[in-house]
Amino acid sequence: MSSVPTLKTLIEQSLLQKSIRTVDVLRTYQYAEMVHAERLRQKCLKFIVDSFPALREMAGEENLRVALGDELFETIDKNQQETDLECQKFASRKGQVLEPKACEAAISGTGTGPVDSRAPVCYPYAALKAGVAWPAGVDPNSREAYLSEEEFLQVMGVTQNAFNELPVWKKNMLKKEASLF
């Protein structure tokens, strides 16, 4: 014999099927807390955490504190601040230009002679690999070309001249292995 779902269960199921909106998430969260609708509370909480900066701006810090309680608000706020800090650190990871002599050595292969002002700029490997913001002017399809000769050999395992002689598929494979593809 099947049991008839309670009104609370029916309302929770209905609310779970709908999209949560920013304008009513705090009310829905408070309702879920009040009637012990755990799945609905979890869905609202995930939405609140995911959109915390926007909710804070829209609803105000005091309203968020009232709806969530001081302890939960402080926890989410602390996590958001840590996330913001990590994002700022990631965004600031831009490479520094190497000295022009290193670039000249990379171009000529000799390391001697006057520096050509038309020579391409060299960047450290850490500034060119996948997952970081590349320096301005770097061609994303040819990031390996911005490495100095020494770093190119260390990262790619071959000299620039030997690399240039390889078939395209092999170049692409080496670039993928070095996170430069």
Phi, psi and chi 1 to 4 in degrees:
 res  aa     phi    psi   chi1   chi2   chi3   chi4
   1 MET       -  130.3 -179.8  169.8 -157.0      -
   2 SER   -88.1  147.2   66.1      -      -      -
   3 SER   -92.6  153.0   63.6      -      -      -
   4 VAL   -86.3  128.2  176.6      -      -      -
   5 PRO   -67.4  147.8   15.0  -19.1      -      -
   6 THR   -73.5  162.9   63.8      -      -      -
   7 LEU   -60.3  -40.3 -179.2   58.5      -      -
   8 LYS   -57.7  -45.3  173.4 -169.4  152.1 -159.6
   9 THR   -64.2  -42.2  -56.4      -      -      -
  10 LEU   -63.7  -43.0  -69.7  171.6      -      -
  11 ILE   -65.3  -44.0  -68.9  171.0      -      -
  12 GLU   -61.1  -44.6 -177.6  179.1   13.5      -
  13 GLN   -62.4  -41.1  -72.2  173.3  -11.2      -
  14 SER   -63.4  -45.2  173.0      -      -      -
  15 LEU   -67.6  -34.5  -70.7  171.3      -      -
  16 LEU   -65.8  -31.1  -77.6  168.7      -      -
  17 GLN   -78.0  -20.1  -68.4  172.2   -3.9      -
  18 LYS   -87.7  157.0  -66.8 -177.6  178.6 -177.4
  19 SER   -75.0  137.3  -64.8      -      -      -
  20 ILE   -80.3  136.5  -66.1  179.4      -      -
  21 ARG  -111.2  150.1  -61.6  178.0  -39.1  164.0
  22 THR   -58.0  -39.2  -52.2      -      -      -
  23 VAL   -67.1  -25.8  -65.6      -      -      -
  24 ASP  -122.4   11.5   55.0   19.3      -      -
  25 VAL   -65.5  -37.3   68.3      -      -      -
  26 LEU   -68.2  -41.5  -65.4  178.4      -      -
  27 ARG   -63.6  -42.8  -89.9 -169.6  -45.2 -132.5
  28 THR   -64.7  -40.6  -53.7      -      -      -
  29 TYR   -61.5  -45.7  176.4   80.5      -      -
  30 GLN   -63.4  -39.3  -71.7  173.5  -40.9      -
  31 TYR   -61.5  -47.6  165.8   78.8      -      -
  32 ALA   -60.0  -38.4      -      -      -      -
  33 GLU   -64.2  -45.8  -79.2  -86.8  -58.8      -
  34 MET   -63.4  -41.7 -177.1  177.4   68.4      -
  35 VAL   -99.9    8.2  -61.6      -      -      -
  36 HIS    58.3   43.7  -54.1  -70.4      -      -
  37 ALA   -92.0   86.5      -      -      -      -
  38 GLU   -63.2  -43.1 -172.0   57.7   28.8      -
  39 ARG   -64.1  -41.7  -69.4 -174.8  -33.2  177.1
  40 LEU   -66.0  -40.6 -178.7   57.8      -      -
  41 ARG   -61.1  -43.0 -173.9 -179.6   90.8   58.1
  42 GLN   -64.3  -41.8  -71.3  -63.7  -35.8      -
  43 LYS   -63.6  -44.0 -175.9  175.6  179.9 -178.8
  44 CYS   -64.3  -43.0  -70.9      -      -      -
  45 LEU   -62.2  -40.7 -169.0   55.3      -      -
  46 LYS   -62.0  -43.8 -179.4  178.5  178.7  -12.0
  47 PHE   -61.3  -43.6 -176.0   90.9      -      -
  48 ILE   -61.8  -45.8  -69.9  167.4      -      -
  49 VAL   -63.7  -44.2  168.5      -      -      -
  50 ASP   -66.8  -28.3  -69.9  -13.1      -      -
  51 SER  -120.5   29.6   56.7      -      -      -
  52 PHE   -56.7  -48.0 -170.4   72.3      -      -
  53 PRO   -59.0  -41.7  -24.2   33.8      -      -
  54 ALA   -68.2  -41.4      -      -      -      -
  55 LEU   -63.9  -40.3  -84.4  171.6      -      -
  56 ARG   -61.0  -42.5 -179.8 -176.6 -140.2  157.2
  57 GLU   -70.1  -40.6 -173.8  175.5  -45.4      -
  58 MET   -76.4  -48.1 -165.4  171.3   99.3      -
  59 ALA   -89.8  -25.2      -      -      -      -
  60 GLY    93.4  148.4      -      -      -      -
  61 GLU   -61.5  -42.9 -176.2  174.0  -36.3      -
  62 GLU   -62.9  -43.5 -168.5   56.3   38.5      -
  63 ASN   -64.7  -37.8  -70.9  -26.3      -      -
  64 LEU   -64.6  -42.1  -85.0  174.7      -      -
  65 ARG   -60.8  -43.3  -81.2 -174.6 -174.3  -82.3
  66 VAL   -63.8  -46.1  168.8      -      -      -
  67 ALA   -68.6  -39.4      -      -      -      -
  68 LEU   -95.9  -23.8  -59.4  174.1      -      -
  69 GLY    90.6  149.4      -      -      -      -
  70 ASP   -59.4  -44.4  -75.8  -25.7      -      -
  71 GLU   -64.2  -48.0 -172.8  176.7  -23.0      -
  72 LEU   -65.7  -42.2 -178.1   56.1      -      -
  73 PHE   -57.9  -47.8  175.3   86.1      -      -
  74 GLU   -61.5  -40.4  -69.1  -62.6  -29.7      -
  75 THR   -63.6  -48.4  -59.0      -      -      -
  76 ILE   -65.0  -42.4  -65.3  171.1      -      -
  77 ASP   -61.6  -44.4 -173.5   47.8      -      -
  78 LYS   -61.9  -45.6 -178.3 -178.6  176.2 -164.4
  79 ASN   -62.2  -38.7  -72.1  -19.4      -      -
  80 GLN   -65.4  -41.7 -176.3   63.0   47.7      -
  81 GLN   -62.7  -41.0  -71.8  175.0    8.2      -
  82 GLU   -64.8  -40.9  -70.6  171.7    0.8      -
  83 THR   -63.6  -44.2  -59.8      -      -      -
  84 ASP   -60.1  -41.8  -70.2  -12.8      -      -
  85 LEU   -63.6  -42.9 -176.2   60.8      -      -
  86 GLU   -62.9  -40.4  -74.8  -60.3  -47.0      -
  87 CYS   -64.1  -40.2  -71.9      -      -      -
  88 GLN   -65.3  -41.4  -71.9  171.8   -5.6      -
  89 LYS   -62.4  -44.9  -76.4 -179.8 -175.2  176.6
  90 PHE   -62.2  -44.1 -177.9   78.4      -      -
  91 ALA   -66.2  -25.7      -      -      -      -
  92 SER   -89.3    0.6   68.9      -      -      -
  93 ARG   -80.3   70.5  -68.9 -176.6 -170.5  149.0
  94 LYS  -105.0  148.4  -67.0 -168.8 -175.6 -108.5
  95 GLY   -75.8  158.1      -      -      -      -
  96 GLN  -102.0  142.5  -59.9  -62.1  -42.4      -
  97 VAL   -70.6  134.2  176.6      -      -      -
  98 LEU   -75.9  164.7  -65.9  176.4      -      -
  99 GLU   -60.4  146.0  -66.9  -61.3  -37.2      -
 100 PRO   -56.2  -32.1  -25.3   32.5      -      -
 101 LYS   -62.5  -36.9  -71.8 -176.5 -178.5  178.6
 102 ALA   -65.1  -38.1      -      -      -      -
 103 CYS   -65.6  -43.8  -67.0      -      -      -
 104 GLU   -61.0  -41.9  178.1   63.9   14.0      -
 105 ALA   -62.9  -37.0      -      -      -      -
 106 ALA   -67.2  -34.6      -      -      -      -
 107 ILE   -78.0  -49.7  -64.8  162.4      -      -
 108 SER   -84.6  -24.7   67.2      -      -      -
 109 GLY    79.7   -0.7      -      -      -      -
 110 THR  -106.2  -34.8   63.1      -      -      -
 111 GLY    82.5    6.8      -      -      -      -
 112 THR  -126.8  169.3   60.7      -      -      -
 113 GLY   100.5  168.4      -      -      -      -
 114 PRO   -69.8  153.1   25.7  -32.5      -      -
 115 VAL   -80.7  128.9  175.1      -      -      -
 116 ASP   -88.6  121.0 -177.0   -8.5      -      -
 117 SER   -67.8  -15.3   62.6      -      -      -
 118 ARG   -88.9   -1.0  -64.0  168.1  -68.2  152.5
 119 ALA   -66.4  145.4      -      -      -      -
 120 PRO   -66.3  154.6   19.7  -26.7      -      -
 121 VAL   -80.5  143.5  176.5      -      -      -
 122 CYS  -105.6  143.8  -66.1      -      -      -
 123 TYR  -127.9  154.6  -66.4   97.6      -      -
 124 PRO   -68.4  154.1   14.5  -19.0      -      -
 125 TYR   -53.8  -41.8  169.3   65.1      -      -
 126 ALA   -58.5  -26.6      -      -      -      -
 127 ALA   -86.6   -8.8      -      -      -      -
 128 LEU  -112.9  -17.6  -62.4  169.3      -      -
 129 LYS   -73.0  165.3   64.2 -177.2 -178.8  177.7
 130 ALA   -61.7  144.4      -      -      -      -
 131 GLY    96.1   -3.1      -      -      -      -
 132 VAL  -119.5  158.9  -59.8      -      -      -
 133 ALA   -76.7  118.0      -      -      -      -
 134 TRP   -75.0  151.4  -53.6  -47.6      -      -
 135 PRO   -60.4  153.2  -22.6   32.6      -      -
 136 ALA   -59.1  140.5      -      -      -      -
 137 GLY    88.4   -3.8      -      -      -      -
 138 VAL   -81.0  128.0  169.3      -      -      -
 139 ASP   -75.4  114.2  177.1    4.0      -      -
 140 PRO   -61.8  -22.4   12.9  -18.5      -      -
 141 ASN   -85.3  -10.0  -62.8  -41.0      -      -
 142 SER  -135.4   43.3  -56.6      -      -      -
 143 ARG   -62.5  -28.9  -72.1  178.1  -78.9  148.2
 144 GLU   -63.2  -24.2   71.9  -76.0   -6.3      -
 145 ALA   -69.7  -13.3      -      -      -      -
 146 TYR   -96.1    2.8  -62.9   89.8      -      -
 147 LEU   -84.1  147.5  -65.9  170.1      -      -
 148 SER   -69.7  163.0   67.6      -      -      -
 149 GLU   -58.0  -43.1 -179.0   66.8   36.5      -
 150 GLU   -64.0  -46.4  -62.3   83.2   23.3      -
 151 GLU   -71.1  -33.8 -154.0  161.5   21.2      -
 152 PHE   -59.1  -47.7 -169.8   96.2      -      -
 153 LEU   -62.8  -42.8 -178.7   59.5      -      -
 154 GLN   -65.8  -43.4 -179.4 -176.6    4.7      -
 155 VAL   -78.9  -45.9  170.4      -      -      -
 156 MET   -90.5  -21.1  -56.4  -59.8  -84.5      -
 157 GLY    84.0    0.9      -      -      -      -
 158 VAL  -141.2  162.4  -63.6      -      -      -
 159 THR   -74.2  164.9   64.6      -      -      -
 160 GLN   -62.7  -39.7  -72.3  175.7  -25.8      -
 161 ASN   -63.2  -44.3  -70.4  -21.6      -      -
 162 ALA   -65.1  -38.8      -      -      -      -
 163 PHE   -61.1  -43.9  180.0   81.8      -      -
 164 ASN   -63.4  -23.8  -68.7  -25.4      -      -
 165 GLU   -82.8  -14.7  -53.2  -91.2  -32.3      -
 166 LEU   -73.4  154.8  -65.3  171.5      -      -
 167 PRO   -68.1  158.1   15.3  -21.3      -      -
 168 VAL   -56.8  -43.3  173.4      -      -      -
 169 TRP   -61.3  -37.5   68.3  -92.1      -      -
 170 LYS   -71.5  -39.7 -178.5   70.5  172.8  172.4
 171 LYS   -60.0  -46.6  -72.1 -180.0 -171.9  178.1
 172 ASN   -62.2  -38.8  -71.2  -18.5      -      -
 173 MET   -63.2  -45.7 -173.1  178.8   76.6      -
 174 LEU   -64.3  -39.2  -70.9  173.2      -      -
 175 LYS   -65.0  -38.6  -73.0  166.9   46.3  171.5
 176 LYS   -64.8  -43.9  -77.1  179.2 -174.9  175.5
 177 GLU   -61.9  -31.0  -71.0  172.7    1.0      -
 178 ALA   -93.4    7.3      -      -      -      -
 179 SER    57.6   38.0  -63.0      -      -      -
 180 LEU  -116.7   14.9  -68.9  172.2      -      -
 181 PHE  -103.6      - -170.0   74.2      -      -
